[in-house]
Every structure is written in C-alpha cells, then in structure tokens.
Amino acid sequence: MKYPMTIIFFKVVSRRYVVFVMVVEMLNLTLCNLVLINQAVRGNEYN
C-alpha cells in the first residue's frame, strides 16, 4: 500500500516541479528580453 502512494506522490511532485521550472524559464526569458529592449532603446537614444 505504501509503494503506489509514493509513486503517486513522486508523479505529482515531478509535475509541479516541471511547471515551476517552465515558469522560471519564462520569467528568465522575459527579463532578458526586457533588458535587451532597454539596451536597444538607450542605444537608439544615444545615436
């Protein structure tokens, strides 16, 4: 009875972990894009 419960637990945890990693990756990408856009805008202002 313990064994299937641990499998279910690991499945749920891994699923949430995957979602968490995806969210973090999305945030990192958006932050990098915002920094690049800001640099490009500032570069255009200076030129």
Rosetta constraint file for C-alpha pairs under 8 A:
AtomPair CA 1 CA 5 HARMONIC 6.83 0.50
AtomPair CA 2 CA 6 HARMONIC 6.41 0.50
AtomPair CA 3 CA 7 HARMONIC 6.47 0.50
AtomPair CA 4 CA 8 HARMONIC 6.21 0.50
AtomPair CA 5 CA 9 HARMONIC 6.05 0.50
AtomPair CA 6 CA 10 HARMONIC 6.07 0.50
AtomPair CA 7 CA 11 HARMONIC 6.14 0.50
AtomPair CA 8 CA 12 HARMONIC 6.21 0.50
AtomPair CA 9 CA 13 HARMONIC 6.12 0.50
AtomPair CA 10 CA 14 HARMONIC 5.87 0.50
AtomPair CA 11 CA 15 HARMONIC 6.08 0.50
AtomPair CA 12 CA 16 HARMONIC 6.24 0.50
AtomPair CA 13 CA 17 HARMONIC 5.95 0.50
AtomPair CA 14 CA 18 HARMONIC 6.04 0.50
AtomPair CA 15 CA 19 HARMONIC 6.33 0.50
AtomPair CA 16 CA 20 HARMONIC 6.05 0.50
AtomPair CA 17 CA 21 HARMONIC 6.09 0.50
AtomPair CA 18 CA 22 HARMONIC 6.15 0.50
AtomPair CA 19 CA 23 HARMONIC 6.20 0.50
AtomPair CA 20 CA 24 HARMONIC 6.22 0.50
AtomPair CA 21 CA 25 HARMONIC 6.10 0.50
AtomPair CA 22 CA 26 HARMONIC 6.16 0.50
AtomPair CA 23 CA 27 HARMONIC 6.20 0.50
AtomPair CA 24 CA 28 HARMONIC 6.13 0.50
AtomPair CA 25 CA 29 HARMONIC 6.15 0.50
AtomPair CA 26 CA 30 HARMONIC 6.18 0.50
AtomPair CA 27 CA 31 HARMONIC 6.04 0.50
AtomPair CA 28 CA 32 HARMONIC 6.11 0.50
AtomPair CA 29 CA 33 HARMONIC 6.09 0.50
AtomPair CA 30 CA 34 HARMONIC 6.07 0.50
AtomPair CA 31 CA 35 HARMONIC 6.23 0.50
AtomPair CA 32 CA 36 HARMONIC 6.17 0.50
AtomPair CA 33 CA 37 HARMONIC 6.05 0.50
AtomPair CA 34 CA 38 HARMONIC 6.08 0.50
AtomPair CA 35 CA 39 HARMONIC 6.15 0.50
AtomPair CA 36 CA 40 HARMONIC 6.11 0.50
AtomPair CA 37 CA 41 HARMONIC 6.10 0.50
AtomPair CA 38 CA 42 HARMONIC 6.11 0.50
AtomPair CA 39 CA 43 HARMONIC 5.99 0.50
AtomPair CA 40 CA 44 HARMONIC 6.16 0.50
AtomPair CA 41 CA 45 HARMONIC 6.24 0.50
AtomPair CA 42 CA 46 HARMONIC 6.23 0.50
AtomPair CA 43 CA 47 HARMONIC 6.22 0.50
